[in-house]
Amino acid sequence: MKHPEEAELALFAGGDLGVPARWRVGIHTARCGQCRDEVAAYRGGTDWLRERADEMIPSMNWGSLAAEMKANIRLGFDAGEVVSPVAPKREPLGWRAAAALAAVTVVVVSGWYMYVPRYLARTPADSGIVVAVRSEGVELKDGRSSMMLLHPVARQASDVAVTMDAEGTAGARYVDEQSGQVTINNVYAE
């Protein structure tokens, strides 16, 4: 249990605390006998001084002295809070903050995963992309659609020279019998 400071207990005894602090210290003193005894001692000392004030110093204006003391005490507390070299303790993040952070992380990662287009995540082997060489040309199939690079129909399959490699590249070389020109088609699948 954290006890109020002595100055707070003294101000509470004299009725000079602000409403929030008075409420907080009042709840604490209702539960804590030690602090309740200190407040009673401060009140007893105040009452004793009031009874003997005229006897001790008959010409003293106690009202103005009390007002000046209250102002100085409040000014001292305010200045002490501003100049205090002790940094306030930062409470560690609680389980609620950790749960909120985890929930935000799940939402962000899920949104990113759902946003990434599926064709970027596929490789040619996973996506079913097929490169085929036919007598009509080189064809690239994707299951749903296909694209063909056409060439005049060769008379025989032996008129077409086909090259393939492990990276998904296919090529076809056609020789035109009339002109003797060679046409080379290369298709790269990524």
Buried (B, 14 or more C-beta within 10 A) or exposed (E): EEBBEEEBBBBBBBEBBEEEBBEBBEEBBEEBEEBBEBBEEBBEEBEEEEEEEEEEEEEEEEEEEEEEEEEEBEEEBEEEEEEEEEEEEEEEEEEEEEEEEEEEEEEEEEEEEEEEEEEEEEEBEEBEBBBBBBBBBBBBBBEEEEEBBEBEEBEEEEBBEEEEEEEBBBBBBBEEEEEEEEEEBEBEBE
